[in-house]
Amino acid sequence: MTQSLNVFERAPLRLASRASQLAMCQAELVKGKLAPIATEIQPITTHGDRVLDRSLADAGGKGLFIKELEKAILAGESDAAIHSMKDMETNFAPGTEIAAVLPREDRRDALLGGYQSLADLPQGAVIGTSSVRRRALLLHHRPDLQIKLLRGNVIRRIGLLEAGDYDAIILAVAGLKRLGLDVAYSPLSSDEMPTAAAQGALAVQIASPINERTRSVSAAFAEMNCPIATAEVTAERAVLAHLDGSCHTPIAASAKYSDDGMISLDAMILRPDGEAGHRRQIVGSADDAANLGVELGASLLTDAGGREFLA
């Protein structure tokens, strides 16, 4: 670590982050954990932050939030990028790797608008979300609901709710907690609203270590990695990878680690209109997290009658 400190005294460790308030808050969290290493945050406005008039699926997928950050790492302009891991595609830029997954925040979805549950929503209520998973699950439980596109940062979304554009909106509990917002919300049970893969997890992406600086960057984050969160997101993302999940595909995947070294993995696939869905669970060793995800993904495909279900 002493050698790493010397490297960053000459030139601070540079953290690339999306420029949104939530992303910057998350970057500050990582910066705090790096102390006493000299660190600076580099805000980057991504294409995904600029395009707000269509869904992520129509705009180009989840990669819209990370590609500019990956380019900054590969160009040597930044040493690391901080991501909400649920925004990361299952394959990321060659020449990069995940250096750390931080301890996980609350992974549940939050209902904002003054209602305690989906059952409390009025008939035909207008609900805001940009997530195909949330849209499909909402319609699966309440086909009478009107789902309206909701894009932008957390503050903007809450402002649109308060302006009366929506009866209620769905956000991530993790983001609300990290921002410390004084806003009322009701966490939704994962039994009713199974969550996205890696929801609530922060990932640190770096260039593959090839020289003194990149090796020092890797070492700086090594102690920050949470093995429990890493095992959970590995299983969840393996489900996505096997199903070839994208922003077009409503997929939920949530793994929970237990003290005996086992993880229970719960996953669900749905049609975009929510009319049909398949859900399964599996339990296995955390050391075999990736294979568990593949096995569960394969079982879901069998239940669904093949990949045509995901088309």
N, C-alpha and C positions, 0 to 999 in steps of 0.2 A: 504493500500500500504506500510505503514511503516513496518508492520510485514513481508511483502514479501521481502522488502529490507534487513531486518535482516537475513532472511533465506539465501539469495543469497550472503550475505557478508561472511557467513561461507563456502559456496560452490557455485561458480558461476552457473547461469542458463546455461544449456548445450543445444545448438541447433544442431541437426543432419541435415546434408545437403548432397546431392549428391556432388561429388568432381568436377564436371564440372565447367568451368568458369562462365557460366550463373547461375547455382545453387548457387555457392558461392557468386556471386553478389547479388542474391535475399536474401540469408541468412544475408549478411551484411546490407541490407536494413531493415530487421526485427530487427537485433541487434541495429541499430541506433534508431529505434522507441522505444526500450526497455530502453534506457538510462533514468536515471542513474543506472539502475540495472546492476550489474556485470554479464557479459555474455561471453561465449566462443563458438566458432563454431567448430563442429566435422565433418570434411569431410569424407564421406563414398563412396567408389566406388561400385556401385550396379552391379548386374548381367546384367541389361539392358545396362549399360555403357560398359561392357566388350564384349558383344555379338554384333558384328557389321556386320556379314556376312549374316544376314537374317532379314526379317521384324519382327516387334514386335509381330504380330499375330503368326508367325511361331516359334518365340523364347519363347512364353509363355504369351504374353499379357502385358497390361500396368502395372500390378502389379510388373513387373521386376524392375521398378524404385523406388518402395516404400517399398517392403517387408523387406529389410535389415534395413531401417530406422525405420519401425514399430517394428522390433525385438529389436532394441536398446532402444526404448521407453519402451517396455514391460519388458525388462530386467533391467530397471533402470539405464542403461548406459548413456542415454540421457533424457532430460526433455521434449523436443519438437522436431518435425521434420517439416522442411519447404518444401512444395511441390508446383510445378506448378500443379494447381488443375485439369487441363485437363488430367494429367497423373494418376489420382486416379480412381480406380474402384468404382462402385457405392456402393459396400460393402467393408468396410475396417476392420482391425483386431478388434475382440471383445476385450473390455477392453480399447479401445481408443476412442477419440472423436475429433471433430473439435472445437478448442478454438477460432479461429478467421479466417475471410476471409478479406484480405486487400482490400483497394480501388483498383478498377480494372484499368489495363493498356489497351491500344488500343488492341482490340480483333481481328482485321482483319488479314488476310493472306497477305504476302508480296511476290511479284514477283521480283527475282533478276536475272540479266543477260542483262540488258540494254533495256528491252522491257517495254512498258507502260501498256500493257493489254494483255489478252489471245489472243485477235484478232490479235495482232501484231506478235505473234510467227510464225516463218516460218513453212511451211508445213512439217510434219513429225519431228518436233523438239524433241530433247531428254530432258525431264523434270525430275528433281530429286525430289523425296519425299519418305517418309516412311509411310505416312498416307494413310489408305484405303479411308478415306473421301475425301482427296485432289485428290487421284488417280481417284476415281469415278466421282468427279465433273469435273476434267480436261477432262476426256473422254466423259462425258455427253455433254460438250460444244464443245470439239474438239477431235472427235474420231480418227483423223489422228495422234495425238501426240504419241510419244513413252515414256512411263513412266518407269523410271529406279530407282531402289532402292537407297536411299540416307540415310545413317545412320551416327552416330557420333555427336559430339558436334557442336555448331554453327560455330566455327572457322574452324573446319575440313571441314564442308560442304561448306563453302565459298571458302576454298582452293581448293576443288575438282572442283568447278565451274570455278575458275580462271585458273585451270590447263587444262581446256577444256574437262573435262569428261562429261559435260552437257552443253546444250545450255542455260538453265535457271533452277532455283530451286525455290521451294516454302518454305518459313519459316514463323514464326510468327512475326508480327510487334512488339509485346510486348517484345520478347527476344532481338531483335535488339535495341530497345530503352533502355532497362535496361542495356545492355552492353555498350551503348554509342558508337557503332561502326561507323566509318566513311566509310560507304558503301552505294552505291546508290541502292534504291529499289522503287518499285511502289506498294502502298497499293491497294489491290483488293477489289472492292465493295462487300459488304455482300449480295447484290442482286444476284450477279453472283457466289460468293464463300461464301455461308453461313458457319459460323464458328463452330468449335467444342464446345461442352458443356464445360463451365468454362474456355475457352481460355482467357488468359490475367489475370486470377485470381490466387493469391497466397493464400494457406491455411496453417494454423498452426495446426498440429495434436499433441495431448498430451495424456498421460495416464489418464483415468477417475480419477477425484479427490477422493482420499480415505485417505490421511494423510496430515500432515501439509505442506510437501513440494509440493505434487501434487496440493493441494488447492491453495498454493501460486503461482504455475505455472499458474493455470487457471486464477487467479486474475490478474496476470501480463499481460495477453493477452486480458483480457475482454475489456479494453478501446481501443484496436487496431482494434476490429471488426468493419467492415463497414456494416451496415444494408442493404444498397442498393445492394452492391455486393452479400451479403448473400442471399437476396431474388432472385436475378437474377440466381445465380448458383443453388439454390434450385430447381427452376422451370426447368432449363436446365437438371440437373442431374435426376430429376423425369421422364423426357422424356426417358432418357437412361435406367433408372431402369425398366420402364414399357415395353420398347422394348427389355429388356435384352441385351442392347448394349455391345459389346466387341470390341476388336481390329479388329475382323473379319467383323464387320458390319459398312458400311458407313452411319453414322448418323451425322447430323448437328443440333444444338439447340442453339438459342441465345435469351435471354430475355433482354428487356430494360425497366428500371424503369422511370416513369414520375413523375413530381412534385405533381400530384394529388393522389399519392399513388397506382397507377395502373402499371401493367407491360404488355408489349406486347411481346408475345412469338412466335418465328418463328422456325419451325423445318422441317427437310427434311430427308427422307430415300431414299437410292439408292441401286441398284444392284452394285456389285463390278466392273462390266464392264461399268457402267455408262449408259447403254442402256435404263434403266427405272428408274423413280424416282417419289416420291410423296412428296408434300410440303403443309403445312398448317400454319395458324397463328391463335392466340387466344389472347384476352385481358381480364384481370381480376385483382382483388385486389392482391397486393403484399403480403397481409396477408394470401392469399390462394395459394401461389406459388406452393407448392408441388402438390396440387390437380389439378391445371392448367396443370402442366406437364403431369400428368397421363391422364387427359382428352384429351390433344393434342396427346399424344402417342397412345391412343386408337383410335382416329379419323384417324391417319395415318395408323394404322393396318387395319382399315375398308376399307380405300381407296385402300390399297395394296392387299386386298383380303385375309388377314390372315398372320400368322407368316411364312408361307412357303416362302413369299417374302424375308425374312431375312435369309433364310437357305443358 
